[in-house]
């Protein structure tokens, strides 16, 4: 089964559908599909742009539940932009 960003789908710890594969690559794809810059995404998430860069380059990786929350926020922004 494929998820919303063309990656293999799986269920995360909270039962929310997540994608398998390296977090950084999935984050970059999701961010670009939502037409967000690293700066925009950082403002939405309440973190710094360098943190987004670190995640995308796999220097750091947030906990699985945090990853789910990030993708849910990106998905929400993407839906809001379509309206």
Contact map, one row per residue, 1 for C-alpha under 8 A:
11100001100000000000000000000000000000000000000000000000000000000000000000000000000
11111111100000000000000000000000000000000000000000000000000000000000000000000000000
11111111100000001110000000000000000000000000000000000000000000000000000000000000000
01111110000000000000000000000000000000000000000000000000000000000000000000000000000
01111110000000000000000001001100000000000000000000000000000000000000000000000000000
01111111000000000000000000000000000000000000000000000000000000000000000000000000000
01111111100000000011100001000000000000000000000000000000000000000000000000000000000
11100111110000000011100000000000000000000000000000000000000000000000000000000000000
11100011111000001111000000000000000000000000000000000000000000000000000000000000000
00000001111100001111000000000000000000000000000000000000000000000000000000000000000
00000000111111111100000000000000000000000000000000000000000000000000000000000000000
00000000011111111100000000000000000000000000000000000000000000011001000000000000000
00000000001111110000000000000000000000000000000000000000000000011000000000000000000
00000000001111110000000000000000000000000000000000000000000000001000000000000000000
00000000001111111000000000000000000000000000000000000000000000000000000000000000000
00000000001111111100000000000000000000000000000000000000000000000001000000000000000
00100000111100111110000000000000000000000000000000000000000000000000000000000000000
00100000111100011111000000000000000000000000000000000000000000000001000000000000000
00100011110000001111100001000000000000000000000000000000000000000000000000000000000
00000011110000000111110000000000000000000000000000000000000000000000000000000000000
00000011000000000011111011000000000000000000000000000000000000000000000000000000000
00000000000000000001111111000000000000000000000000000000000000000000000000000000000
00000000000000000000111111100000000000000000000000000011010010000010000000000000000
00000000000000000000011111110000000000000000000000000011110010000000000000000000000
00000000000000000000111111111000000000000000000000000001100000000000000000000000000
00001010000000000010111111111100000000000000000000000000000000000000000000000000000
00000000000000000000001111111110000000000000000000000011000000000000001000000000000
00000000000000000000000111111111000000000000000000000001000000000000000000000000000
00001000000000000000000011111111100000000000000000000000000000000000000000000000000
00001000000000000000000001111111110000000000000000000000000000000000001001000000000
00000000000000000000000000111111111111001000000000000000000000000000000001000000000
00000000000000000000000000011111111110000000000000000000000000000000000000000000000
00000000000000000000000000001111111100000000000000000000000000000000000000000100000
00000000000000000000000000000111111100000000000000000000000000000000000001101100000
00000000000000000000000000000011111110000000000000000000000000000000000000000100000
00000000000000000000000000000011111111111000000000000000000000000000000000000000000
00000000000000000000000000000011001111111000000000000000000000000000000000000000000
00000000000000000000000000000010000111111100000010011000000000000000000000000000000
00000000000000000000000000000000000111111110000110000000000000000000000000000000000
00000000000000000000000000000000000111111111000000000000000000000000000000000000000
00000000000000000000000000000010000111111111100010010000000000000000000001000000000
00000000000000000000000000000000000001111111111110110000000000000000000000000000000
00000000000000000000000000000000000000111111111100000000000000000000000000000000000
00000000000000000000000000000000000000011111111000000000000000000000000010000000000
00000000000000000000000000000000000000001111111000000000000000000000010010000000000
00000000000000000000000000000000000000000111111100000000000000000000000000000000000
00000000000000000000000000000000000000000111111110110000000000000000000000000000000
00000000000000000000000000000000000000100110011111110000000000000000000000000000000
00000000000000000000000000000000000001101100001111111000000000000000000000000000000
00000000000000000000000000000000000000000000000111111100000000000000000000000000000
00000000000000000000000000000000000000000100001111111110000000000000000000000000000
00000000000000000000000000000000000001001100001111111111000000000000000000000000000
00000000000000000000000000000000000001000000000011111111100000000000000000000000000
00000000000000000000000000000000000000000000000001111111111100000000000000000000000
00000000000000000000001100100000000000000000000000111111111111000000000000000000000
00000000000000000000001110110000000000000000000000011111111000000000000000000000000
00000000000000000000000110000000000000000000000000001111111100000000000000000000000
00000000000000000000001100000000000000000000000000000111111110000000000000000000000
00000000000000000000000000000000000000000000000000000111111110000000000000000000000
00000000000000000000000000000000000000000000000000000110111111000000000000000000000
00000000000000000000001100000000000000000000000000000010011111100000000000000000000
00000000000000000000000000000000000000000000000000000010000111110110000000000000000
00000000000000000000000000000000000000000000000000000000000011111110000000000000000
00000000000110000000000000000000000000000000000000000000000001111111000000000000000
00000000000111000000000000000000000000000000000000000000000000111111100000000000000
00000000000000000000000000000000000000000000000000000000000001111111110000000000000
00000000000000000000001000000000000000000000000000000000000001111111111000000000000
00000000000100010100000000000000000000000000000000000000000000011111111100000000000
00000000000000000000000000000000000000000000000000000000000000001111111110000000000
00000000000000000000000000000000000000000000100000000000000000000111111111000000000
00000000000000000000000000100100000000000000000000000000000000000011111111100000000
00000000000000000000000000000000000000000000000000000000000000000001111111110000000
00000000000000000000000000000000000000000001100000000000000000000000111111111000000
00000000000000000000000000000110010000001000000000000000000000000000011111111100000
00000000000000000000000000000000010000000000000000000000000000000000001111111110000
00000000000000000000000000000000000000000000000000000000000000000000000111111111000
00000000000000000000000000000000010000000000000000000000000000000000000011111111100
00000000000000000000000000000000111000000000000000000000000000000000000001111111110
00000000000000000000000000000000000000000000000000000000000000000000000000111111111
00000000000000000000000000000000000000000000000000000000000000000000000000011111111
00000000000000000000000000000000000000000000000000000000000000000000000000001111111
00000000000000000000000000000000000000000000000000000000000000000000000000000111111
00000000000000000000000000000000000000000000000000000000000000000000000000000011111
